[in-house]
Amino acid sequence: MLSEKLLMFTIGALSSLKDARTMLEIHRVWNHIEMGFLSFGSSIGDVNRGLF
């Protein structure tokens, strides 16, 4: 459900892009978000290992 909205938002954003600089900025921000999710996931993994 959420991923579907995210996909639609991404498609809408990409289709309305005008210049490559905006594309690069989105890519940079997306990488930052992905890194945040990865570190968040690994910290959850650490907590799980600590509990069990």
PyMOL Python script that loads the backbone (N, CA, C, O; Angstrom):
from pymol import cmd

cmd.read_pdbstr("""\
ATOM      1  N   MET A   1       0.840  -1.193   0.000  1.00  0.00           N
ATOM      2  CA  MET A   1       0.000   0.000   0.000  1.00  0.00           C
ATOM      3  C   MET A   1       0.885   1.257   0.000  1.00  0.00           C
ATOM      4  O   MET A   1       0.761   2.122  -0.867  1.00  0.00           O
ATOM      5  N   LEU A   2       1.773   1.333   0.986  1.00  0.00           N
ATOM      6  CA  LEU A   2       2.674   2.474   1.079  1.00  0.00           C
ATOM      7  C   LEU A   2       3.645   2.492  -0.091  1.00  0.00           C
ATOM      8  O   LEU A   2       3.913   3.546  -0.670  1.00  0.00           O
ATOM      9  N   SER A   3       4.173   1.316  -0.438  1.00  0.00           N
ATOM     10  CA  SER A   3       5.134   1.251  -1.539  1.00  0.00           C
ATOM     11  C   SER A   3       4.467   1.634  -2.857  1.00  0.00           C
ATOM     12  O   SER A   3       5.113   2.205  -3.736  1.00  0.00           O
ATOM     13  N   GLU A   4       3.180   1.322  -2.996  1.00  0.00           N
ATOM     14  CA  GLU A   4       2.453   1.700  -4.209  1.00  0.00           C
ATOM     15  C   GLU A   4       2.347   3.218  -4.315  1.00  0.00           C
ATOM     16  O   GLU A   4       2.533   3.783  -5.393  1.00  0.00           O
ATOM     17  N   LYS A   5       2.050   3.875  -3.199  1.00  0.00           N
ATOM     18  CA  LYS A   5       1.980   5.335  -3.195  1.00  0.00           C
ATOM     19  C   LYS A   5       3.350   5.930  -3.486  1.00  0.00           C
ATOM     20  O   LYS A   5       3.470   6.906  -4.227  1.00  0.00           O
ATOM     21  N   LEU A   6       4.383   5.334  -2.895  1.00  0.00           N
ATOM     22  CA  LEU A   6       5.744   5.815  -3.114  1.00  0.00           C
ATOM     23  C   LEU A   6       6.126   5.677  -4.578  1.00  0.00           C
ATOM     24  O   LEU A   6       6.745   6.571  -5.155  1.00  0.00           O
ATOM     25  N   LEU A   7       5.754   4.551  -5.176  1.00  0.00           N
ATOM     26  CA  LEU A   7       6.048   4.314  -6.588  1.00  0.00           C
ATOM     27  C   LEU A   7       5.336   5.339  -7.463  1.00  0.00           C
ATOM     28  O   LEU A   7       5.934   5.899  -8.382  1.00  0.00           O
ATOM     29  N   MET A   8       4.054   5.585  -7.177  1.00  0.00           N
ATOM     30  CA  MET A   8       3.295   6.558  -7.956  1.00  0.00           C
ATOM     31  C   MET A   8       3.898   7.956  -7.802  1.00  0.00           C
ATOM     32  O   MET A   8       4.001   8.705  -8.773  1.00  0.00           O
ATOM     33  N   PHE A   9       4.294   8.300  -6.579  1.00  0.00           N
ATOM     34  CA  PHE A   9       4.929   9.596  -6.334  1.00  0.00           C
ATOM     35  C   PHE A   9       6.233   9.710  -7.112  1.00  0.00           C
ATOM     36  O   PHE A   9       6.516  10.744  -7.717  1.00  0.00           O
ATOM     37  N   THR A  10       7.026   8.638  -7.093  1.00  0.00           N
ATOM     38  CA  THR A  10       8.308   8.638  -7.802  1.00  0.00           C
ATOM     39  C   THR A  10       8.096   8.805  -9.296  1.00  0.00           C
ATOM     40  O   THR A  10       8.787   9.590  -9.945  1.00  0.00           O
ATOM     41  N   ILE A  11       7.127   8.055  -9.847  1.00  0.00           N
ATOM     42  CA  ILE A  11       6.827   8.152 -11.278  1.00  0.00           C
ATOM     43  C   ILE A  11       6.358   9.567 -11.619  1.00  0.00           C
ATOM     44  O   ILE A  11       6.775  10.139 -12.625  1.00  0.00           O
ATOM     45  N   GLY A  12       5.498  10.119 -10.783  1.00  0.00           N
ATOM     46  CA  GLY A  12       5.025  11.483 -11.016  1.00  0.00           C
ATOM     47  C   GLY A  12       6.161  12.488 -10.953  1.00  0.00           C
ATOM     48  O   GLY A  12       6.236  13.400 -11.777  1.00  0.00           O
ATOM     49  N   ALA A  13       7.045  12.324  -9.975  1.00  0.00           N
ATOM     50  CA  ALA A  13       8.182  13.234  -9.833  1.00  0.00           C
ATOM     51  C   ALA A  13       9.116  13.123 -11.030  1.00  0.00           C
ATOM     52  O   ALA A  13       9.576  14.132 -11.566  1.00  0.00           O
ATOM     53  N   LEU A  14       9.393  11.885 -11.448  1.00  0.00           N
ATOM     54  CA  LEU A  14      10.295  11.678 -12.583  1.00  0.00           C
ATOM     55  C   LEU A  14       9.713  12.247 -13.868  1.00  0.00           C
ATOM     56  O   LEU A  14      10.436  12.840 -14.669  1.00  0.00           O
ATOM     57  N   SER A  15       8.405  12.071 -14.073  1.00  0.00           N
ATOM     58  CA  SER A  15       7.784  12.542 -15.315  1.00  0.00           C
ATOM     59  C   SER A  15       7.705  14.062 -15.358  1.00  0.00           C
ATOM     60  O   SER A  15       7.607  14.642 -16.440  1.00  0.00           O
ATOM     61  N   SER A  16       7.745  14.717 -14.201  1.00  0.00           N
ATOM     62  CA  SER A  16       7.658  16.176 -14.182  1.00  0.00           C
ATOM     63  C   SER A  16       9.032  16.840 -14.078  1.00  0.00           C
ATOM     64  O   SER A  16       9.128  18.065 -14.012  1.00  0.00           O
ATOM     65  N   LEU A  17      10.093  16.032 -14.065  1.00  0.00           N
ATOM     66  CA  LEU A  17      11.433  16.614 -13.980  1.00  0.00           C
ATOM     67  C   LEU A  17      11.789  17.350 -15.263  1.00  0.00           C
ATOM     68  O   LEU A  17      11.413  16.935 -16.360  1.00  0.00           O
ATOM     69  N   LYS A  18      12.518  18.447 -15.110  1.00  0.00           N
ATOM     70  CA  LYS A  18      12.894  19.237 -16.275  1.00  0.00           C
ATOM     71  C   LYS A  18      14.400  19.180 -16.546  1.00  0.00           C
ATOM     72  O   LYS A  18      14.808  19.168 -17.708  1.00  0.00           O
ATOM     73  N   ASP A  19      15.221  19.144 -15.518  1.00  0.00           N
ATOM     74  CA  ASP A  19      16.663  19.176 -15.765  1.00  0.00           C
ATOM     75  C   ASP A  19      17.396  18.085 -14.993  1.00  0.00           C
ATOM     76  O   ASP A  19      16.881  17.536 -14.018  1.00  0.00           O
ATOM     77  N   ALA A  20      18.598  17.788 -15.446  1.00  0.00           N
ATOM     78  CA  ALA A  20      19.374  16.687 -14.875  1.00  0.00           C
ATOM     79  C   ALA A  20      19.833  16.997 -13.456  1.00  0.00           C
ATOM     80  O   ALA A  20      20.091  16.080 -12.676  1.00  0.00           O
ATOM     81  N   ARG A  21      19.937  18.279 -13.111  1.00  0.00           N
ATOM     82  CA  ARG A  21      20.390  18.629 -11.773  1.00  0.00           C
ATOM     83  C   ARG A  21      19.377  18.179 -10.730  1.00  0.00           C
ATOM     84  O   ARG A  21      19.747  17.668  -9.673  1.00  0.00           O
ATOM     85  N   THR A  22      18.093  18.373 -11.032  1.00  0.00           N
ATOM     86  CA  THR A  22      17.039  17.921 -10.124  1.00  0.00           C
ATOM     87  C   THR A  22      17.100  16.408  -9.975  1.00  0.00           C
ATOM     88  O   THR A  22      16.944  15.873  -8.877  1.00  0.00           O
ATOM     89  N   MET A  23      17.330  15.719 -11.108  1.00  0.00           N
ATOM     90  CA  MET A  23      17.449  14.269 -11.104  1.00  0.00           C
ATOM     91  C   MET A  23      18.586  13.835 -10.186  1.00  0.00           C
ATOM     92  O   MET A  23      18.438  12.903  -9.395  1.00  0.00           O
ATOM     93  N   LEU A  24      19.720  14.518 -10.299  1.00  0.00           N
ATOM     94  CA  LEU A  24      20.886  14.194  -9.484  1.00  0.00           C
ATOM     95  C   LEU A  24      20.583  14.431  -8.004  1.00  0.00           C
ATOM     96  O   LEU A  24      20.967  13.635  -7.147  1.00  0.00           O
ATOM     97  N   GLU A  25      19.894  15.528  -7.716  1.00  0.00           N
ATOM     98  CA  GLU A  25      19.541  15.859  -6.332  1.00  0.00           C
ATOM     99  C   GLU A  25      18.630  14.791  -5.741  1.00  0.00           C
ATOM    100  O   GLU A  25      18.826  14.365  -4.602  1.00  0.00           O
ATOM    101  N   ILE A  26      17.630  14.355  -6.514  1.00  0.00           N
ATOM    102  CA  ILE A  26      16.721  13.307  -6.050  1.00  0.00           C
ATOM    103  C   ILE A  26      17.497  12.020  -5.796  1.00  0.00           C
ATOM    104  O   ILE A  26      17.260  11.325  -4.808  1.00  0.00           O
ATOM    105  N   HIS A  27      18.423  11.712  -6.694  1.00  0.00           N
ATOM    106  CA  HIS A  27      19.232  10.503  -6.541  1.00  0.00           C
ATOM    107  C   HIS A  27      20.044  10.572  -5.257  1.00  0.00           C
ATOM    108  O   HIS A  27      20.140   9.587  -4.525  1.00  0.00           O
ATOM    109  N   ARG A  28      20.630  11.739  -4.981  1.00  0.00           N
ATOM    110  CA  ARG A  28      21.436  11.925  -3.778  1.00  0.00           C
ATOM    111  C   ARG A  28      20.563  11.764  -2.527  1.00  0.00           C
ATOM    112  O   ARG A  28      20.937  11.071  -1.581  1.00  0.00           O
ATOM    113  N   VAL A  29      19.406  12.410  -2.542  1.00  0.00           N
ATOM    114  CA  VAL A  29      18.483  12.319  -1.407  1.00  0.00           C
ATOM    115  C   VAL A  29      18.013  10.882  -1.215  1.00  0.00           C
ATOM    116  O   VAL A  29      17.920  10.397  -0.087  1.00  0.00           O
ATOM    117  N   TRP A  30      17.713  10.191  -2.344  1.00  0.00           N
ATOM    118  CA  TRP A  30      17.255   8.812  -2.266  1.00  0.00           C
ATOM    119  C   TRP A  30      18.327   7.928  -1.648  1.00  0.00           C
ATOM    120  O   TRP A  30      18.027   7.080  -0.807  1.00  0.00           O
ATOM    121  N   ASN A  31      19.601   8.125  -2.070  1.00  0.00           N
ATOM    122  CA  ASN A  31      20.707   7.363  -1.497  1.00  0.00           C
ATOM    123  C   ASN A  31      20.787   7.609   0.005  1.00  0.00           C
ATOM    124  O   ASN A  31      21.014   6.679   0.780  1.00  0.00           O
ATOM    125  N   HIS A  32      20.601   8.866   0.417  1.00  0.00           N
ATOM    126  CA  HIS A  32      20.642   9.225   1.829  1.00  0.00           C
ATOM    127  C   HIS A  32      19.535   8.492   2.589  1.00  0.00           C
ATOM    128  O   HIS A  32      19.764   7.970   3.680  1.00  0.00           O
ATOM    129  N   ILE A  33      18.336   8.457   2.007  1.00  0.00           N
ATOM    130  CA  ILE A  33      17.205   7.761   2.626  1.00  0.00           C
ATOM    131  C   ILE A  33      17.501   6.268   2.738  1.00  0.00           C
ATOM    132  O   ILE A  33      17.249   5.652   3.774  1.00  0.00           O
ATOM    133  N   GLU A  34      18.040   5.690   1.656  1.00  0.00           N
ATOM    134  CA  GLU A  34      18.373   4.265   1.665  1.00  0.00           C
ATOM    135  C   GLU A  34      19.398   3.959   2.746  1.00  0.00           C
ATOM    136  O   GLU A  34      19.257   2.971   3.467  1.00  0.00           O
ATOM    137  N   MET A  35      20.421   4.786   2.870  1.00  0.00           N
ATOM    138  CA  MET A  35      21.435   4.579   3.894  1.00  0.00           C
ATOM    139  C   MET A  35      20.804   4.658   5.283  1.00  0.00           C
ATOM    140  O   MET A  35      21.163   3.893   6.179  1.00  0.00           O
ATOM    141  N   GLY A  36      19.867   5.581   5.455  1.00  0.00           N
ATOM    142  CA  GLY A  36      19.163   5.701   6.726  1.00  0.00           C
ATOM    143  C   GLY A  36      18.395   4.436   7.059  1.00  0.00           C
ATOM    144  O   GLY A  36      18.419   3.967   8.197  1.00  0.00           O
ATOM    145  N   PHE A  37      17.708   3.881   6.054  1.00  0.00           N
ATOM    146  CA  PHE A  37      16.966   2.641   6.274  1.00  0.00           C
ATOM    147  C   PHE A  37      17.912   1.497   6.608  1.00  0.00           C
ATOM    148  O   PHE A  37      17.615   0.679   7.478  1.00  0.00           O
ATOM    149  N   LEU A  38      19.062   1.435   5.914  1.00  0.00           N
ATOM    150  CA  LEU A  38      20.020   0.357   6.145  1.00  0.00           C
ATOM    151  C   LEU A  38      20.576   0.434   7.560  1.00  0.00           C
ATOM    152  O   LEU A  38      20.661  -0.583   8.248  1.00  0.00           O
ATOM    153  N   SER A  39      20.958   1.642   8.006  1.00  0.00           N
ATOM    154  CA  SER A  39      21.510   1.775   9.353  1.00  0.00           C
ATOM    155  C   SER A  39      20.426   1.528  10.395  1.00  0.00           C
ATOM    156  O   SER A  39      20.700   0.966  11.456  1.00  0.00           O
ATOM    157  N   PHE A  40      19.192   1.946  10.098  1.00  0.00           N
ATOM    158  CA  PHE A  40      18.071   1.692  10.996  1.00  0.00           C
ATOM    159  C   PHE A  40      17.847   0.187  11.126  1.00  0.00           C
ATOM    160  O   PHE A  40      17.666  -0.327  12.230  1.00  0.00           O
ATOM    161  N   GLY A  41      17.860  -0.512   9.997  1.00  0.00           N
ATOM    162  CA  GLY A  41      17.675  -1.961  10.004  1.00  0.00           C
ATOM    163  C   GLY A  41      18.790  -2.672  10.747  1.00  0.00           C
ATOM    164  O   GLY A  41      18.534  -3.631  11.476  1.00  0.00           O
ATOM    165  N   SER A  42      20.025  -2.218  10.572  1.00  0.00           N
ATOM    166  CA  SER A  42      21.139  -2.882  11.242  1.00  0.00           C
ATOM    167  C   SER A  42      21.084  -2.623  12.746  1.00  0.00           C
ATOM    168  O   SER A  42      21.460  -3.491  13.534  1.00  0.00           O
ATOM    169  N   SER A  43      20.619  -1.433  13.156  1.00  0.00           N
ATOM    170  CA  SER A  43      20.507  -1.168  14.588  1.00  0.00           C
ATOM    171  C   SER A  43      19.398  -2.016  15.199  1.00  0.00           C
ATOM    172  O   SER A  43      19.517  -2.455  16.343  1.00  0.00           O
ATOM    173  N   ILE A  44      18.318  -2.253  14.450  1.00  0.00           N
ATOM    174  CA  ILE A  44      17.264  -3.154  14.924  1.00  0.00           C
ATOM    175  C   ILE A  44      17.828  -4.564  15.062  1.00  0.00           C
ATOM    176  O   ILE A  44      17.527  -5.272  16.022  1.00  0.00           O
ATOM    177  N   GLY A  45      18.658  -4.966  14.084  1.00  0.00           N
ATOM    178  CA  GLY A  45      19.303  -6.276  14.150  1.00  0.00           C
ATOM    179  C   GLY A  45      20.177  -6.392  15.390  1.00  0.00           C
ATOM    180  O   GLY A  45      20.198  -7.437  16.040  1.00  0.00           O
ATOM    181  N   ASP A  46      20.904  -5.318  15.724  1.00  0.00           N
ATOM    182  CA  ASP A  46      21.754  -5.327  16.912  1.00  0.00           C
ATOM    183  C   ASP A  46      20.910  -5.484  18.170  1.00  0.00           C
ATOM    184  O   ASP A  46      21.270  -6.234  19.077  1.00  0.00           O
ATOM    185  N   VAL A  47      19.788  -4.777  18.221  1.00  0.00           N
ATOM    186  CA  VAL A  47      18.894  -4.874  19.377  1.00  0.00           C
ATOM    187  C   VAL A  47      18.365  -6.301  19.503  1.00  0.00           C
ATOM    188  O   VAL A  47      18.329  -6.858  20.600  1.00  0.00           O
ATOM    189  N   ASN A  48      17.954  -6.891  18.376  1.00  0.00           N
ATOM    190  CA  ASN A  48      17.452  -8.262  18.403  1.00  0.00           C
ATOM    191  C   ASN A  48      18.516  -9.231  18.897  1.00  0.00           C
ATOM    192  O   ASN A  48      18.217 -10.131  19.682  1.00  0.00           O
ATOM    193  N   ARG A  49      19.757  -9.056  18.446  1.00  0.00           N
ATOM    194  CA  ARG A  49      20.842  -9.929  18.901  1.00  0.00           C
ATOM    195  C   ARG A  49      21.088  -9.734  20.395  1.00  0.00           C
ATOM    196  O   ARG A  49      21.403 -10.684  21.112  1.00  0.00           O
ATOM    197  N   GLY A  50      20.940  -8.489  20.856  1.00  0.00           N
ATOM    198  CA  GLY A  50      21.149  -8.219  22.271  1.00  0.00           C
ATOM    199  C   GLY A  50      20.061  -8.850  23.131  1.00  0.00           C
ATOM    200  O   GLY A  50      20.320  -9.246  24.267  1.00  0.00           O
ATOM    201  N   LEU A  51      18.845  -8.945  22.597  1.00  0.00           N
ATOM    202  CA  LEU A  51      17.731  -9.479  23.371  1.00  0.00           C
ATOM    203  C   LEU A  51      17.762 -10.997  23.438  1.00  0.00           C
ATOM    204  O   LEU A  51      17.372 -11.582  24.449  1.00  0.00           O
ATOM    205  N   PHE A  52      18.228 -11.650  22.355  1.00  0.00           N
ATOM    206  CA  PHE A  52      18.127 -13.105  22.307  1.00  0.00           C
ATOM    207  C   PHE A  52      19.475 -13.800  22.379  1.00  0.00           C
ATOM    208  O   PHE A  52      19.538 -15.029  22.348  1.00  0.00           O
TER     209      PHE A  52
END
""", "prot")
cmd.dss("prot")
cmd.show_as("cartoon", "prot")
cmd.util.cbc("prot")
cmd.orient("prot")
